[in-house]
C-alpha cells in the first residue's frame, strides 16, 4: 500500500501532485532545489544550471481561465494574459489555500532515485538528496512522482553552424536571455522561430539597429487577441470545435485555418510560410511579430549556412555583415539525470510513457512522470489531470494494464504522433489538448457526460458544449467533485471581462431609426429572394397561393 510519496520539483506540476496525494490520503514530501516554488515561472536575473529560465518581460500566451487549476480560479481582476510575476503569485495563493508549503523541502536537490533493496516485493524507491550546504540524506518512499519539467537543458547545436568559433561577437541561448539591455544599437540574429524566438526578436527590435530572424522551416503565426477581442483559446478551444475536428478531415481545417490566418497577414508575402500544414505543429503565438516585419524592424531569413567572423551567411547565399549578437532560440533537450538509465522505455524520439505518464517496463506502477506533455494548451490543467490519475493508481483505485499491453499502447501512440504531427528530437511528442484531457479524465471517472448534462442540466450543457474547455469541467462529477465547479463555468466569462472594465460606458440603446433600417433591409432582401425565385419558377407561387384558398362547397 502506497503511503509516502516523493515529489521531485515544486513547479506547477509538483504543486498539483502534492495536492493530489493529500486528496487520496497519502503523505507527500516535495524536494525543490531552489529557494522558492514556481519552477519555470520563478524569474531570476542569472540563469541557474539545471533549472528552467525565463526572461524579464515574459507574459504567458495562454489565457487565465484556460490555464488555472480546476478548483481554484485565478482572481477576476488579474489580466487575461498574465506576466510571470502574477503567475507566480497565483501559485503561491494556490499553495497557501491548500496548505501545501509544509510538504516542500526547499534548497534540496534530488541526486538519484534508485530501486530499494526490497523493490521486487514492495515497489519502494530510495531517494538520495543533497542540501545547499552539501549534506546528503537517504530516504525510502513507497512511490515517486517526477515533476522536473522539460525546459531545463538548453539545446545549443553549435556543430550545425560552421564557423561559429570565428564569430567575433557574443552568442547565447534563449535560456540565458533576460532582456534587451545589451542589444542597444546592435545588429542581432535570432536563430529559431518558436515562441521564445518570436518574443526575443520583437523585444530586441525595439532597441537594436536591426534584427534578423533565421528559420529553417518557417511557422504559422496566430494572434492571442481573436474575434471581438476575445482570447483566442477561449474562442476556439471548445468541445463543439473539437467534435467538428472528429467529424471532418484535418485537411479541411488546415485549409480553413490557413485561409483565415493569411487573411490577416499573407504568410508567403511575410516570408513566414512553413513547409508544414497549420495543425501539424503547434503554431507561434505572437501578436507583434507581423507588425515588426511590416515595419522592417525584423527581417526574416532562411537557415544559417555558415558564420565567417562577424558575417552570417544564409542558405540562399545572402549575407548579413557586422553582426554583434546571435541568439540561439533552438529549444531544449530533455533528461531525467536522477533516474537509472534503464528506467525509461524509448519509443521513437520520445520517452515512451504509457499515456505520457507511466514507464511501461517497471515491475510496479510506483513511479510516474507528471507534466512531461506538449499540447496547444496550458500545462497546469494537464499536469493536474495526470496527478489525479497517478495518485489513484498509487492508492490502488485504478489498475494499469500489463507491461506488454502498455508497450503496445506506447508504440501505437508514437505512430499516431508521427503520423499527425511534425516531431523531432527536440519536439518528440504532441497531443490534442481536449482529447488528452478527456482520455485521462476517463481513467479517473471525471469526464463530463454531454448526454447526462443535456437531460439533467441544460443550461450547463450549453456552456460545456459551446464554451471553452476549462478545467472546471473535470470537477463536475466523479472522484474529487468540487461543488463550485458549476458556478465557475457560469462565471468564467465574467472573470475574463472583469480586468477590462476600467472605464464606465453607457450601454448603447438601439434607436428607432436603426430598427426601421433593419426591418427595411429584411423586407428588401426577402422581396428580392421571392422575385428571384418567381422569375425562374413562375408557376410555383400562384399554385401555392391557390392551394391555400378555402374551398367553396
C-alpha positions as CSV (number, residue, x, y, z in Angstrom):
1,X,0.0,0.0,0.0
2,X,1.4,3.4,-1.1
3,X,1.6,5.9,1.7
4,X,4.8,8.0,1.5
5,X,5.3,9.7,-1.9
6,X,8.3,11.7,-3.1
7,X,7.5,14.6,-5.4
8,X,10.5,16.0,-7.3
9,X,10.1,19.7,-8.2
10,X,7.8,22.4,-6.8
11,X,6.7,23.9,-10.1
12,X,3.1,23.8,-11.4
13,X,3.2,20.0,-11.8
14,X,4.8,19.5,-8.4
15,X,2.3,21.6,-6.6
16,X,-0.7,19.9,-8.0
17,X,0.9,16.5,-7.4
18,X,1.3,17.3,-3.7
19,X,-2.4,18.3,-3.5
20,X,-3.5,15.1,-5.4
21,X,-1.5,13.0,-2.9
22,X,-3.2,14.7,0.0
23,X,-6.7,14.2,-1.6
24,X,-6.0,10.4,-1.7
25,X,-4.8,10.4,2.0
26,X,-1.1,9.9,1.2
27,X,1.9,11.7,2.7
28,X,3.9,13.7,0.1
29,X,7.4,15.1,0.5
30,X,8.4,17.5,-2.2
31,X,12.1,18.2,-2.9
32,X,12.8,21.6,-4.6
33,X,16.4,22.6,-5.4
34,X,15.7,26.3,-5.4
35,X,14.6,28.6,-2.6
36,X,11.1,29.1,-3.9
37,X,8.2,27.4,-5.7
38,X,7.0,28.0,-9.2
39,X,9.6,26.2,-11.3
40,X,9.8,27.8,-14.7
41,X,7.8,30.9,-13.5
42,X,10.3,31.9,-10.8
43,X,12.3,34.6,-12.5
44,X,16.0,35.1,-11.6
45,X,18.4,37.7,-13.0
46,X,21.0,35.0,-13.6
47,X,20.1,31.6,-15.0
48,X,21.0,28.7,-12.8
49,X,22.3,25.4,-14.2
50,X,19.8,22.5,-14.4
51,X,16.9,24.9,-13.9
52,X,14.3,26.4,-16.3
53,X,14.8,30.1,-17.0
54,X,12.6,32.9,-18.3
55,X,13.2,36.5,-19.5
56,X,12.1,39.6,-17.5
57,X,9.2,40.6,-19.8
58,X,7.7,37.1,-20.3
59,X,3.9,37.1,-20.5
60,X,2.1,33.8,-20.8
61,X,0.3,33.1,-24.2
62,X,-2.5,31.1,-22.6
63,X,-5.4,33.0,-21.1
64,X,-6.0,32.8,-17.4
65,X,-9.3,30.8,-17.5
66,X,-7.6,28.1,-19.7
67,X,-4.5,27.8,-17.5
68,X,-5.9,27.7,-13.9
69,X,-6.3,24.6,-11.8
70,X,-9.7,23.0,-11.8
71,X,-10.8,24.0,-8.3
72,X,-9.0,27.3,-7.8
73,X,-9.9,30.0,-10.3
74,X,-7.5,32.9,-10.9
75,X,-8.7,36.1,-9.3
76,X,-11.1,38.0,-11.6
77,X,-9.1,41.2,-11.5
78,X,-6.0,39.5,-12.9
79,X,-5.3,40.2,-16.6
80,X,-6.2,37.5,-19.1
81,X,-2.7,37.1,-20.3
82,X,-0.5,37.3,-17.2
83,X,3.0,38.5,-16.6
84,X,5.2,35.8,-15.0
85,X,5.1,37.6,-11.6
86,X,1.3,37.3,-11.4
87,X,1.5,33.6,-12.4
88,X,3.9,33.1,-9.5
89,X,1.6,34.9,-7.2
90,X,-1.2,32.6,-8.3
91,X,0.9,29.5,-7.5
92,X,1.6,31.0,-4.0
93,X,-2.1,31.6,-3.4
94,X,-2.8,28.0,-4.5
95,X,-0.2,26.6,-2.2
96,X,-1.4,28.8,0.7
97,X,-5.0,27.9,0.1
98,X,-4.5,24.2,0.1
99,X,-1.7,24.3,2.8
100,X,1.0,22.8,0.6
101,X,4.1,24.7,1.7
102,X,4.7,22.5,4.8
103,X,5.3,19.5,2.5
104,X,8.1,21.2,0.4
105,X,11.7,21.0,1.3
106,X,13.4,23.9,-0.4
107,X,17.1,24.1,-1.4
108,X,17.2,20.3,-1.6
109,X,18.5,18.7,-4.8
110,X,17.5,15.1,-5.7
111,X,20.7,13.4,-6.8
112,X,19.4,10.0,-7.5
113,X,16.3,7.8,-7.4
114,X,17.1,4.0,-7.2
115,X,15.0,0.9,-6.6
116,X,15.1,0.0,-2.9
117,X,16.6,-3.4,-2.0
118,X,13.1,-4.8,-1.4
119,X,11.7,-3.2,-4.6
120,X,10.6,-6.5,-6.2
121,X,8.4,-7.1,-3.2
122,X,7.3,-3.6,-2.2
123,X,7.8,-1.3,-5.2
124,X,9.7,1.2,-3.0
125,X,12.3,3.7,-4.1
126,X,15.4,5.0,-2.4
127,X,15.9,8.8,-2.9
128,X,19.3,10.5,-2.3
129,X,19.1,14.2,-1.7
130,X,21.6,17.0,-1.1
131,X,21.0,20.2,0.7
132,X,22.5,23.5,-0.2
133,X,25.3,23.1,2.4
134,X,26.3,19.7,0.8
135,X,24.7,17.5,3.4
136,X,23.3,14.3,1.8
137,X,20.4,12.3,3.1
138,X,18.8,9.0,2.0
139,X,15.0,8.4,2.1
140,X,12.8,5.5,1.3
141,X,9.4,6.2,-0.4
142,X,6.6,4.0,-1.5
143,X,6.3,5.9,-4.8
144,X,7.9,8.7,-6.7
145,X,6.4,11.5,-8.9
146,X,8.9,13.2,-11.3
147,X,7.9,16.8,-12.0
148,X,11.2,18.3,-13.1
149,X,9.8,19.6,-16.5
150,X,11.4,19.8,-19.9
151,X,12.8,23.3,-20.3
152,X,15.8,22.7,-18.2
153,X,18.6,21.7,-20.6
154,X,19.2,24.2,-23.4
155,X,20.0,22.8,-26.8
156,X,22.9,24.7,-28.3
157,X,23.8,22.9,-31.6
158,X,27.0,24.8,-32.4
159,X,28.3,22.0,-34.6
160,X,25.4,22.7,-37.0
161,X,26.8,26.2,-37.6
162,X,30.2,26.0,-39.3
163,X,32.5,28.9,-38.4
164,X,30.8,29.7,-35.1
165,X,34.3,29.5,-33.5
166,X,35.3,32.5,-35.7
167,X,32.4,34.7,-34.6
168,X,33.7,37.9,-33.1
169,X,30.6,39.0,-31.3
170,X,28.5,37.4,-28.5
171,X,26.3,34.4,-28.8
172,X,23.8,33.0,-26.2
173,X,20.9,30.6,-25.9
174,X,17.5,32.0,-25.2
175,X,17.7,30.2,-21.8
176,X,20.3,32.9,-20.9
177,X,18.4,35.9,-22.3
178,X,16.9,38.2,-19.7
179,X,16.2,41.4,-21.6
180,X,17.3,43.7,-24.5
181,X,19.7,45.9,-22.4
182,X,22.8,44.6,-24.2
183,X,21.2,45.0,-27.6
184,X,21.1,48.8,-27.9
185,X,22.2,49.9,-31.4
186,X,23.4,46.4,-32.3
187,X,22.8,44.0,-35.2
188,X,21.2,40.9,-33.9
189,X,20.5,37.5,-35.5
190,X,17.9,35.3,-33.8
191,X,18.1,31.6,-34.8
192,X,14.8,29.8,-34.4
193,X,11.1,30.9,-34.8
194,X,9.4,29.3,-31.8
195,X,7.5,31.3,-29.2
196,X,10.7,32.3,-27.4
197,X,12.5,33.3,-30.6
198,X,9.5,35.4,-31.7
199,X,9.3,37.2,-28.3
200,X,13.0,37.9,-28.3
201,X,13.1,39.2,-31.9
202,X,10.2,41.5,-31.2
203,X,11.6,42.8,-27.9
204,X,15.2,43.3,-29.1
205,X,13.9,45.1,-32.3
206,X,12.7,48.0,-30.2
207,X,16.3,48.9,-29.3
208,X,18.6,47.2,-31.8
209,X,19.8,48.7,-35.1
210,X,18.4,45.7,-36.9
211,X,17.1,42.2,-36.1
212,X,17.2,39.2,-38.4
213,X,15.3,36.1,-37.7
214,X,16.6,32.9,-39.2
215,X,14.2,29.9,-39.7
216,X,14.7,26.5,-41.3
217,X,11.0,25.6,-41.7
218,X,9.0,28.8,-41.2
219,X,6.0,29.0,-38.9
220,X,2.3,29.8,-38.8
221,X,1.7,32.8,-36.6
222,X,-1.6,33.2,-34.7
223,X,-2.8,36.1,-32.5
224,X,-3.7,36.0,-28.9
225,X,-6.4,38.5,-29.5
226,X,-9.2,36.8,-31.5
227,X,-12.5,37.8,-33.0
228,X,-14.3,40.5,-30.9
229,X,-11.2,40.9,-28.8
230,X,-11.7,37.5,-27.0
231,X,-8.6,35.4,-26.0
232,X,-8.1,33.1,-28.9
233,X,-8.1,29.9,-26.8
234,X,-11.5,30.8,-25.2
235,X,-12.9,31.5,-28.6
236,X,-11.8,28.3,-30.4
237,X,-10.8,25.7,-27.8
238,X,-14.3,24.4,-27.3
239,X,-16.0,21.0,-27.3
240,X,-18.1,21.9,-30.3
241,X,-14.9,22.7,-32.3
242,X,-13.3,19.5,-31.0
243,X,-16.3,17.5,-32.2
244,X,-16.0,19.1,-35.7
245,X,-12.4,18.0,-35.8
246,X,-13.5,14.4,-35.3
247,X,-16.2,14.6,-38.0
248,X,-14.3,16.4,-40.8
249,X,-10.9,15.7,-42.5
250,X,-8.0,17.5,-40.9
251,X,-7.1,18.9,-44.4
252,X,-10.3,20.9,-44.4
253,X,-9.4,22.6,-41.1
254,X,-5.8,23.1,-42.4
255,X,-7.3,24.9,-45.4
256,X,-9.8,26.9,-43.4
257,X,-7.3,27.9,-40.7
258,X,-4.5,28.8,-43.1
259,X,-7.0,30.9,-45.2
260,X,-8.1,32.7,-42.0
261,X,-4.5,33.4,-40.9
262,X,-3.5,34.6,-44.4
263,X,-6.4,37.0,-44.5
264,X,-4.8,38.8,-41.6
265,X,-1.3,38.7,-43.0
266,X,-0.2,36.6,-46.0
267,X,2.5,34.2,-44.7
268,X,4.0,34.0,-48.1
269,X,4.3,37.7,-48.5
270,X,5.9,38.0,-45.0
271,X,8.3,35.1,-45.8
272,X,6.9,33.1,-42.9
273,X,5.0,30.3,-44.7
274,X,6.2,27.0,-43.3
275,X,6.7,23.7,-45.1
276,X,4.1,22.0,-42.8
277,X,0.3,22.5,-42.6
278,X,-1.2,24.5,-39.8
279,X,-2.3,21.7,-37.4
280,X,0.9,19.6,-38.0
281,X,2.8,21.6,-35.4
282,X,2.0,24.0,-32.6
283,X,1.9,27.5,-34.1
284,X,3.8,30.5,-32.9
285,X,1.6,32.8,-30.8
286,X,2.7,36.4,-31.3
287,X,0.6,39.5,-32.0
288,X,3.5,41.8,-32.6
289,X,5.8,39.9,-34.9
290,X,3.9,40.6,-38.2
291,X,4.0,44.4,-37.4
292,X,7.7,44.3,-36.7
293,X,8.2,42.5,-40.1
294,X,6.0,45.0,-41.9
295,X,7.9,47.9,-40.3
296,X,11.3,46.4,-41.2
297,X,12.4,46.1,-37.6
298,X,12.6,42.3,-38.1
299,X,13.8,40.7,-41.3
300,X,13.0,37.0,-41.9
301,X,15.9,35.0,-43.3
302,X,16.4,31.3,-44.2
303,X,18.6,28.9,-42.3
304,X,22.2,29.9,-41.4
305,X,24.7,28.2,-43.7
306,X,27.9,29.4,-42.0
307,X,29.4,32.1,-40.0
308,X,32.6,34.0,-41.1
309,X,33.8,36.3,-38.4
310,X,31.1,38.9,-38.0
311,X,29.3,37.9,-41.2
312,X,26.4,35.4,-41.2
313,X,25.8,33.6,-44.5
314,X,22.3,32.1,-45.2
315,X,21.3,29.1,-47.3
316,X,20.1,31.4,-50.1
317,X,23.5,33.0,-50.4
318,X,22.5,36.3,-48.8
319,X,24.7,37.7,-46.0
320,X,24.4,40.0,-43.0
321,X,27.6,41.7,-42.1
322,X,28.8,43.3,-38.8
323,X,26.6,41.1,-36.6
324,X,27.1,41.8,-32.9
325,X,24.9,39.2,-31.3
326,X,23.4,35.8,-32.1
327,X,20.6,34.4,-30.0
328,X,20.0,30.6,-30.4
329,X,16.3,30.0,-29.8
330,X,16.9,26.4,-30.6
331,X,14.8,24.6,-28.0
332,X,15.7,22.2,-25.2
333,X,16.8,18.7,-24.6
334,X,15.0,16.6,-22.0
335,X,16.5,14.3,-19.4
336,X,15.9,12.7,-16.0
337,X,19.5,12.5,-14.8
338,X,18.5,11.3,-11.3
339,X,16.8,8.1,-12.7
340,X,18.6,4.9,-13.7
341,X,19.2,4.8,-17.4
342,X,17.1,1.7,-18.0
343,X,14.0,3.2,-16.2
344,X,12.7,5.0,-19.3
345,X,11.4,3.0,-22.3
346,X,12.5,4.6,-25.6
347,X,10.0,4.9,-28.4
348,X,11.0,6.9,-31.5
349,X,12.3,10.3,-30.4
350,X,10.5,10.3,-27.1
351,X,10.5,8.8,-23.7
352,X,7.9,6.0,-24.1
353,X,5.5,6.6,-21.2
354,X,2.1,4.9,-21.0
355,X,-0.4,7.7,-21.6
356,X,2.6,10.0,-21.3
357,X,2.8,9.3,-17.5
358,X,4.0,5.7,-16.5
359,X,7.1,3.9,-17.6
360,X,5.7,0.7,-19.1
361,X,8.5,-1.7,-18.2
362,X,8.6,-1.4,-14.4
363,X,7.6,-4.2,-12.3
364,X,5.5,-2.0,-10.0
365,X,3.5,1.1,-11.0
366,X,5.1,3.2,-8.3
367,X,7.0,5.8,-10.4
368,X,5.3,8.4,-12.6
369,X,6.2,11.4,-14.7
370,X,3.8,14.4,-14.4
371,X,3.9,17.5,-16.6
372,X,6.0,16.0,-19.4
373,X,3.5,16.8,-22.1
374,X,3.2,19.1,-25.1
375,X,-0.1,20.5,-26.5
376,X,-1.7,23.7,-27.7
377,X,-2.9,24.4,-24.2
378,X,-1.5,25.2,-20.7
379,X,0.5,22.6,-18.8
380,X,-1.3,23.3,-15.4
381,X,-4.7,21.6,-16.1
382,X,-2.9,18.7,-18.0
383,X,-0.5,18.1,-15.1
384,X,-3.3,18.3,-12.6
385,X,-5.3,15.6,-14.5
386,X,-2.2,13.4,-14.7
387,X,-1.6,13.8,-11.0
388,X,-5.1,12.9,-10.1
389,X,-4.8,9.7,-12.1
390,X,-1.4,8.9,-10.8
391,X,-2.4,9.1,-7.1
392,X,-5.5,6.9,-7.8
393,X,-3.2,4.3,-9.4
394,X,-0.8,4.5,-6.4
395,X,-3.7,4.1,-4.0
396,X,-5.0,1.0,-5.8
397,X,-8.2,2.6,-7.1
398,X,-7.1,2.1,-10.7
399,X,-5.1,-0.7,-12.1
400,X,-2.7,-0.4,-15.1
401,X,-2.7,-3.0,-17.9
402,X,0.1,-5.5,-18.3
403,X,3.6,-4.3,-19.2
404,X,3.2,-5.8,-22.7
405,X,-0.1,-4.1,-23.3
406,X,1.3,-0.7,-22.2
407,X,4.3,-1.1,-24.5
408,X,1.9,-1.8,-27.4
409,X,-0.1,1.3,-26.5
410,X,3.1,3.4,-26.3
411,X,4.2,2.3,-29.8
412,X,0.7,2.9,-31.2
413,X,0.8,6.4,-29.6
414,X,4.2,7.1,-31.2
415,X,3.0,6.1,-34.7
416,X,-0.1,8.3,-34.3
417,X,2.0,11.2,-33.2
418,X,4.4,10.8,-36.0
419,X,1.5,10.5,-38.5
420,X,-0.3,13.6,-37.2
421,X,2.5,16.0,-36.2
422,X,6.0,17.1,-37.1
423,X,8.2,15.6,-34.5
424,X,11.9,15.7,-33.8
425,X,14.5,15.0,-31.1
426,X,13.6,18.4,-29.6
427,X,9.9,18.2,-30.0
428,X,9.3,14.4,-29.6
429,X,5.6,14.5,-28.7
430,X,2.4,16.4,-29.2
431,X,-1.1,15.7,-28.2
432,X,-4.5,17.2,-28.8
433,X,-5.4,19.1,-25.6
434,X,-9.1,18.2,-25.3
435,X,-8.6,14.6,-26.5
436,X,-5.8,14.0,-23.9
437,X,-7.7,15.7,-21.1
438,X,-10.8,13.6,-21.8
439,X,-8.7,10.4,-22.1
440,X,-7.1,10.8,-18.7
441,X,-10.4,12.1,-17.2
442,X,-12.0,8.8,-18.4
443,X,-9.3,6.9,-16.4
444,X,-10.3,8.8,-13.3
445,X,-14.0,8.8,-13.9
446,X,-14.5,12.6,-14.2
447,X,-15.0,13.1,-17.9
448,X,-18.2,15.2,-18.3
449,X,-21.1,13.5,-20.0
450,X,-22.7,15.7,-22.5
451,X,-25.7,13.4,-22.8
452,X,-26.3,13.4,-19.0
453,X,-25.9,17.1,-18.8
454,X,-28.4,17.6,-21.7
455,X,-31.1,15.8,-19.8
456,X,-30.3,16.9,-16.2
457,X,-28.9,20.5,-16.6
458,X,-29.4,22.0,-20.0
459,X,-28.0,25.5,-19.2
460,X,-24.8,23.8,-18.0
461,X,-24.8,21.6,-21.1
462,X,-24.8,24.6,-23.4
463,X,-21.8,26.1,-21.6
464,X,-19.9,22.8,-21.6
465,X,-20.6,22.2,-25.3
466,X,-20.2,25.8,-26.7
467,X,-17.9,27.3,-24.2
468,X,-14.2,26.9,-23.7
469,X,-12.9,23.6,-22.3
470,X,-11.8,24.9,-18.9
471,X,-10.5,22.6,-16.2
472,X,-13.6,23.2,-14.1
473,X,-15.5,20.8,-16.4
474,X,-13.5,17.9,-14.8
475,X,-14.7,18.7,-11.3
476,X,-18.4,18.4,-12.1
477,X,-18.7,14.7,-11.2
478,X,-16.8,11.7,-10.0
479,X,-13.9,11.5,-7.6
480,X,-12.7,14.9,-6.5
481,X,-16.0,16.6,-7.4
482,X,-16.0,20.3,-6.5
483,X,-19.3,22.0,-5.6
484,X,-18.1,25.3,-7.0
485,X,-17.4,23.8,-10.5
486,X,-20.8,24.7,-12.0
487,X,-20.6,28.3,-10.8
488,X,-17.0,28.6,-12.0
489,X,-18.2,27.6,-15.5
490,X,-21.1,30.0,-15.5
491,X,-18.9,32.9,-14.3
492,X,-15.7,32.2,-16.4
493,X,-16.6,34.9,-18.9
494,X,-17.3,37.4,-16.1
495,X,-13.7,36.8,-14.8
496,X,-12.5,37.3,-18.4
497,X,-14.3,40.6,-18.8
498,X,-13.6,41.9,-15.3
499,X,-10.0,43.3,-15.8
500,X,-11.2,45.1,-19.0
501,X,-13.8,47.1,-17.1
502,X,-11.6,50.1,-16.5
503,X,-13.8,52.8,-18.0
504,X,-17.5,53.1,-17.4
505,X,-19.5,53.3,-20.6
506,X,-23.2,53.8,-21.0
507,X,-24.9,50.8,-22.7
508,X,-25.8,51.5,-26.3
509,X,-29.6,51.8,-26.8
510,X,-30.9,50.6,-30.2
511,X,-32.6,53.6,-31.9
512,X,-35.9,53.6,-33.7
513,X,-34.2,54.6,-37.0
514,X,-31.8,51.6,-36.7
515,X,-34.8,49.3,-36.2
516,X,-36.5,50.7,-39.2
517,X,-33.4,50.3,-41.3
518,X,-33.1,46.6,-40.2
519,X,-36.7,46.0,-41.0
520,X,-36.5,47.6,-44.4
521,X,-33.4,45.6,-45.3
522,X,-35.1,42.4,-44.2
523,X,-38.2,43.2,-46.4
524,X,-36.0,44.2,-49.3
525,X,-33.9,41.0,-49.1
526,X,-37.0,38.8,-48.7
527,X,-38.8,40.5,-51.6
528,X,-35.7,40.2,-53.8
529,X,-35.5,36.5,-52.9
530,X,-39.2,35.9,-53.8
531,X,-38.8,37.8,-57.1
532,X,-35.7,35.9,-58.0
533,X,-37.5,32.6,-57.3
534,X,-40.6,33.7,-59.1
535,X,-38.8,34.7,-62.3
536,X,-37.3,31.2,-62.6
537,X,-40.3,29.2,-61.4
538,X,-43.3,31.4,-62.4
539,X,-45.9,28.6,-61.7
540,X,-44.9,27.6,-58.2
541,X,-46.1,30.6,-56.2
542,X,-49.6,31.0,-57.9
543,X,-50.1,27.3,-57.4
544,X,-49.1,27.5,-53.8
545,X,-51.4,30.5,-53.1
546,X,-54.3,28.9,-54.8
547,X,-54.0,25.8,-52.7
548,X,-54.2,28.0,-49.6
549,X,-57.6,29.5,-50.6
550,X,-60.6,28.0,-48.8
551,X,-62.6,25.6,-51.0
552,X,-66.2,26.5,-51.9
553,X,-68.9,23.9,-51.5
